[in-house]
């Protein structure tokens, strides 16, 4: 499958993507993943991205699209891919359309995970993340706490609340999402490729996606 997953921070895009990759071998791709991968690989575009990130500047759309183009050409994408939270803006969506057309790739659908704000706030303020950069296992103090409080089950590192997951920071992230990313719902809706799913259960979301693909 070849999908774009849209939705606010905390809507469950990452969880849904992981469930979908287990079905047919599609790979989950996020902007952060491709940037880190390009930097680690030491590609020319990766070096440019690293310079921008180290200086605290935003990575330009042109640079992100160049790295995305490189990523989609890799062998593991032949089985399908799930773009997790990308594109984020209308200009990125326009550039992605050109890129996919040039590569002869057609999307199966664009999925919008429509989750109420209070659910998002609850999910993110109760989320905790392993502090080990090589692990980054995610927990939830309500629904999925670590076996030993504050300690990662997998690697034994501290489990922390990220700086961007305090209530104040989340409110700011949601504001940014509404301004920049929410218009993509209208963008893809007008194209007729959007499937809007109003569900808080990841399993229900996956089942709905599968039924729309069949």
C-alpha positions as CSV (number, residue, x, y, z in Angstrom):
1,X,0.0,0.0,0.0
2,X,1.0,3.6,-0.7
3,X,-0.6,6.0,1.8
4,X,-0.3,9.4,3.4
5,X,-1.3,9.5,7.0
6,X,-2.6,12.9,8.2
7,X,-3.6,13.9,11.7
8,X,-2.8,16.1,14.6
9,X,0.1,15.3,17.0
10,X,-1.2,12.4,19.1
11,X,-3.8,11.3,16.6
12,X,-2.1,7.9,16.4
13,X,-0.3,8.1,13.0
14,X,2.8,6.3,14.2
15,X,0.9,3.5,15.9
16,X,-1.4,3.0,12.9
17,X,1.6,3.0,10.6
18,X,3.4,0.3,12.6
19,X,0.2,-1.9,12.4
20,X,-0.1,-1.4,8.7
21,X,3.6,-2.2,8.0
22,X,3.1,-5.6,9.6
23,X,0.3,-6.4,7.1
24,X,2.1,-6.1,3.8
25,X,5.7,-5.1,4.4
26,X,5.2,-1.4,3.6
27,X,7.7,0.9,5.2
28,X,6.9,3.8,7.6
29,X,8.5,7.0,6.5
30,X,8.4,10.3,8.5
31,X,10.3,13.5,7.9
32,X,12.4,13.0,11.0
33,X,13.3,9.5,9.9
34,X,14.4,10.5,6.4
35,X,16.4,13.5,7.7
36,X,18.2,11.4,10.3
37,X,18.8,8.6,7.8
38,X,20.3,11.0,5.2
39,X,22.5,12.6,7.9
40,X,23.7,9.2,9.1
41,X,24.3,8.0,5.5
42,X,26.4,11.1,4.9
43,X,24.8,12.0,1.6
44,X,25.3,15.4,0.1
45,X,21.7,16.3,0.9
46,X,22.2,14.8,4.4
47,X,25.2,17.1,5.0
48,X,23.2,20.1,4.0
49,X,20.3,19.1,6.3
50,X,22.7,18.5,9.2
51,X,24.2,22.0,8.7
52,X,20.7,23.5,8.8
53,X,19.6,21.5,11.9
54,X,22.8,22.2,13.8
55,X,22.3,25.9,13.3
56,X,18.8,25.7,14.5
57,X,17.3,26.7,11.1
58,X,14.4,25.0,9.5
59,X,15.3,22.5,6.7
60,X,14.0,23.9,3.4
61,X,11.2,22.3,1.5
62,X,13.5,21.8,-1.5
63,X,16.0,19.9,0.7
64,X,13.3,17.8,2.3
65,X,11.9,16.9,-1.1
66,X,15.3,16.0,-2.4
67,X,15.9,13.7,0.6
68,X,12.3,12.3,0.2
69,X,13.1,11.5,-3.5
70,X,16.2,9.6,-2.5
71,X,14.3,7.7,0.2
72,X,11.5,6.6,-2.1
73,X,14.0,5.1,-4.5
74,X,15.3,2.7,-2.0
75,X,14.5,-1.0,-2.4
76,X,12.4,-1.3,0.7
77,X,9.8,1.1,-0.7
78,X,9.0,-1.2,-3.6
79,X,6.6,-3.1,-1.2
80,X,4.8,0.1,-0.4
81,X,5.2,3.1,2.0
82,X,3.3,5.0,4.6
83,X,4.1,8.7,4.8
84,X,3.7,9.5,8.5
85,X,2.8,13.1,9.0
86,X,4.2,14.2,5.6
87,X,3.5,16.5,3.8
88,X,2.9,19.2,6.5
89,X,2.1,22.1,4.2
90,X,0.4,22.8,0.9
91,X,3.7,23.7,-0.8
92,X,5.1,20.3,0.3
93,X,1.9,18.6,-1.0
94,X,2.4,20.3,-4.4
95,X,6.0,19.3,-4.5
96,X,5.2,15.7,-3.4
97,X,2.6,15.4,-6.2
98,X,5.3,16.4,-8.8
99,X,7.8,14.0,-7.3
100,X,5.5,11.0,-7.3
101,X,4.3,11.8,-10.8
102,X,8.0,11.9,-12.0
103,X,8.6,8.6,-10.3
104,X,5.5,7.0,-11.8
105,X,4.0,6.3,-8.3
106,X,0.3,6.5,-7.6
107,X,-1.0,6.9,-4.0
108,X,-3.7,4.5,-2.9
109,X,-5.3,7.1,-0.6
110,X,-4.7,9.8,1.9
111,X,-6.0,9.0,5.4
112,X,-7.0,11.7,7.9
113,X,-7.1,10.5,11.5
114,X,-9.8,12.7,13.0
115,X,-9.3,12.5,16.8
116,X,-11.0,14.9,19.3
117,X,-8.7,17.5,20.9
118,X,-9.3,16.3,24.4
119,X,-8.2,12.8,23.5
120,X,-5.1,14.1,21.8
121,X,-4.3,16.2,24.9
122,X,-4.8,13.2,27.2
123,X,-2.7,10.9,25.1
124,X,0.3,13.3,24.8
125,X,0.4,14.6,28.4
126,X,0.4,11.0,29.7
127,X,3.0,9.8,27.1
128,X,6.5,9.0,28.2
129,X,9.5,8.2,26.1
130,X,12.7,6.2,26.7
131,X,15.6,8.7,27.0
132,X,18.0,6.4,25.2
133,X,18.2,7.8,21.6
134,X,18.8,4.2,20.3
135,X,15.6,2.9,21.9
136,X,13.0,5.7,22.2
137,X,10.3,3.2,23.3
138,X,7.0,4.9,24.0
139,X,4.9,4.3,27.1
140,X,1.7,5.8,28.6
141,X,1.3,6.3,32.3
142,X,-2.4,5.3,32.1
143,X,-2.7,2.6,29.4
144,X,0.9,1.3,28.9
145,X,3.2,2.1,31.8
146,X,6.7,0.6,32.1
147,X,6.8,-2.4,34.5
148,X,9.1,-0.5,36.8
149,X,8.1,3.2,37.1
150,X,10.4,5.5,35.2
151,X,12.5,2.7,33.8
152,X,12.4,1.4,30.2
153,X,11.4,-2.3,29.9
154,X,13.6,-2.8,26.9
155,X,16.9,-1.1,27.7
156,X,16.7,0.0,31.4
157,X,17.2,3.7,30.6
158,X,15.1,6.5,32.2
159,X,11.6,7.1,30.8
160,X,10.9,10.8,30.6
161,X,8.2,13.3,29.6
162,X,9.5,15.1,26.5
163,X,9.7,18.9,26.6
164,X,7.3,19.1,23.7
165,X,4.7,17.0,25.5
166,X,3.8,19.3,28.4
167,X,0.3,20.8,28.2
168,X,1.6,24.2,27.1
169,X,3.8,22.8,24.4
170,X,1.1,20.5,23.1
171,X,-1.3,23.4,22.8
172,X,1.3,25.3,20.7
173,X,1.9,22.2,18.5
174,X,-1.9,21.9,17.9
175,X,-2.1,25.6,17.0
176,X,0.7,25.1,14.5
177,X,-1.0,22.0,13.1
178,X,-4.3,23.8,12.7
179,X,-2.6,26.7,10.8
180,X,-0.3,24.8,8.6
181,X,-1.3,21.2,8.2
182,X,-5.1,21.0,8.7
183,X,-5.6,22.8,5.2
184,X,-4.2,19.6,3.7
185,X,-7.5,17.9,4.6
186,X,-9.3,20.2,2.2
187,X,-6.5,19.9,-0.4
188,X,-6.7,16.2,-0.7
189,X,-10.5,16.2,-0.2
190,X,-10.9,18.3,-3.3
191,X,-8.7,15.8,-5.2
192,X,-11.0,13.0,-4.1
193,X,-8.3,10.9,-2.5
194,X,-9.1,11.6,1.1
195,X,-10.6,9.1,3.6
196,X,-11.6,10.7,6.8
197,X,-11.6,8.3,9.8
198,X,-13.2,9.4,13.1
199,X,-12.0,6.7,15.5
200,X,-9.8,6.6,18.6
201,X,-9.0,2.9,18.3
202,X,-6.0,2.1,16.1
203,X,-7.4,-1.3,15.3
204,X,-10.6,0.3,14.0
205,X,-8.6,2.7,11.9
206,X,-6.5,-0.1,10.3
207,X,-9.7,-2.1,9.6
208,X,-11.3,0.9,7.9
209,X,-8.2,1.5,5.8
210,X,-8.1,-2.2,4.7
211,X,-11.8,-2.1,3.8
212,X,-11.2,1.0,1.7
213,X,-8.3,-0.6,-0.1
214,X,-10.1,-3.8,-1.0
